[in-house]
Structure formats: C-alpha cells, structure tokens
Amino acid sequence: MEEAKWYVVHTFSGYENTVKEDLENTIKNRSLQNLIQEVVIPLEEVTEVLEDGRKKVSQRKIFPAYVLVKMVMNNDTWYIVRNTRGVTGFVGPGSEAVPLSEDEMEKLQTFMGGGITAPVPFQAGDFVTVTNGPWEGTSGRIQSVQAAEKTLTIFADVFGKQTPVELDFKDVKKV
C-alpha cells in the first residue's frame, strides 16, 4: 500500500472546524482510518494580557481557511475530501493535490512545537512518578498540562505543604 502523505486542503473561511469534524465522522463511519489517517487544524497558543492584568491563553489558527490531511491519495480519498462540506479544493496546480515535502512538514512541526503527529501523553488527573531530576521518586496527580512547552504541573510535599512543581514530560512516567 502507498504511504500516507500530508496534503493541504483549502476551506471556506471559518469552516475549518466543520471540515475537520465532517471528515473525521466520514473516516469513522466508512472505516477509512488506514487511508485518511489524520486531520489537523494548525494551531498556536497565544497569551493575551487583559485590561485587569490577568493573562488569557487561547489557541489561534496559524493558517486560517486551511486544514492538513494525512492520507493515502487515490481517487476515492480525493473524492471524499474534495466533496466534504466547506472544502474548496486541495492546494496545488489546478485540481491536482500536491503533498507537502518532508522539509516543509519538519518546518511546520517546528513552528507548531511538534504538535502535529505527537499526541500529548498526559492529561490532568493522571497519576505520575518523577523519574529524573531533583524531584526523582516523587509521585503526584497532574494538575495541569502545558502541551506546547511539553511540561506538566503536579503538587509535591515540600516541608509539609503542597507546592506546585512544573516538570518536563521526559522526567515523569504514568503510574
């Protein structure tokens, strides 16, 4: 079977989430997970400082009106994606879909913090043990996860008080 490649799909403005959801439903309903493997809206985390001084973290679309699709290109998959509500076409000359090169994908992944193919291995509520560093051997429940920074926060017992400790993903393991 041919290898799946990343393609850029152009959508109507504001339809990125609808296209992603509709494609994922079609993939699930028709059992196409081996042909259309991933649908991604490239996002970046943005921190805004509000008038009262509080910080608000939100996500912003890096490329409005575009969705990335990792798929094996054939007539059926092209037809499914192309005829999804909100899709105007693939990026490429004419109606030809041109995959992103490995170099383009590496640059995009770097820009996005590697968030395209690497799922976040932890979530709030998971119980972890620290495997490296000054907190080695400490265990705790994850309070928050900062996916872009690849860090998480647990509460550790410091002099009898529960103190928040920020750790790198690589320094902890799930229990």
N, C-alpha and C positions, 0 to 999 in steps of 0.2 A: 504494500500500500504506500502511496505517496506521503511524504512528510508534510505535516501541517505547517503553514506559514502565517505570518501576521499580515493582514490587509487593513487598509484604512477605508472606512465607509463614511460617506457624506450623508448627513441627515438635514431635515428642515431644522431651523433654529428653534431650540427649546424642546426638540423631540428625542434628545439623546437617551434619557431615562426610559422613555416609551419604547424606543427601538431595542434597547438592551433587554428590557423586560419581555417584550414580544418575542425576540429571538431566543431568549432562554426558555420561554414556555414552549416554543416550537421544537427546540432541541430536545427538551424533556418529553414532550408528547409523541414525537416521532422517533425517539431513541437514537438521536444523531450525535451523541457525546463523542464518538470516535471520529466524526468528520468535522464538526464545529465544536472545538474544544473550549474556547474561552471568548467572552465578550467583555470588553473593558472600556470604561469611560475614563480617560486620563485625567486624574485629579491631583491637586496640590493643596497642602494645608496652608491657610493664611491666618495670621493673627492680627486682629484689629484691636486698637485701644479705643474704648468707648469714652464718651464725654465725662463720665463719672470716674474714669481711670481704670475701670475693670477691663480685663483682656477677654476678647471673644475669639475663639478658634473655630474656623469654618473651613469647608472644602470648596475649591473653585475649579471649574473645568479649565484645563490647560488649553485645549483646542475646542472651543465651542462649535457645535454642529458637526463633530466628528466622533466616531466610535471605532475602536480597534477590535478586529475579529481574528482569532487564531483558528484557521480552518484548512482542511484539505480542499483545494479548489477543483471542482468538477461542475458539470452542467447543473446537477441537482442542487448543490450547495450555493452556487452562484445565483440560481433562480430563487431559492428560499430567502437568501439575504437581500437580494435586489428587490424582491416583492414584499418585503416587510414594511408595514405601515410606517411612514415617516422617512424612509430611506430614499435618497435621490440618486444614489449610484456609488460605485467604487471610485477611489482615486486612481487615476491612470488615464492614458490617452484613449479618447472615445469611450467605448463601453468595456474596454479591456481592464481587468483588475491586475495591478502590479503589486507584488508583495514587497514589504519593507525588507531591506537588506539587513544582514546581521549587524553591520556597523550602525545603521540607523536605529535598530532596536536597542543596542547597547547604549547609545547616546540618550535615547528616550528613557530607558530604565534608570540611567544615572540621574537624569533630570527629575524623574519621579521618585527617586530614592529607592529604586529597585522594586517598586510596588506592583509591577505587572504580573510576574509569574510567582513571586514568593508570597504565599499566604502568611498571615500573621499567626504564629504558632501558639500564642497565648491570648487569653481574654480575662477580663475582670471576673473574679470569683474562683479562678483556678488556684490550686494549692501548689506551691513550688518550693524547692530547696536550692539554696545558693551553692554552686559547685566551685566557685573560684573567687579570689579576692579577699578583702578584709572581713566580709560577712559570710565566708565559707562555713557551711554547716547550719546556717540559719534557715528556718522554714517559715513560710507565711502565705497568707491568701493575697492574691493580686488585687489591689485597689483600683489601679488604672493602667492602661497600656498606651504608650506613645509609639504608634506603628512607624511613623516617618523617621523617628530617631532610633528605632529599634531598642527602646527601653521600656521598663515597667516599674511600677511602684508597689512595694509591699510595706507593711508595718512590722518593724523589728523591735524587740525588747531592749531598750538602752537605759541602764540604771533604773529599771523598774517602770519605765514609761514607754508607751507605744509610740515609736518615732517613724515617720515615713522615710523609706530608703529607696532611692532610684537605682536600678540595676540594668545592665545590658542583657539582651536576650541570650547572648552566648555564655553568660555567667550563671544561668539558672536552668533547672530542669523540672518538668512536671512530676509530681509525686503520684 
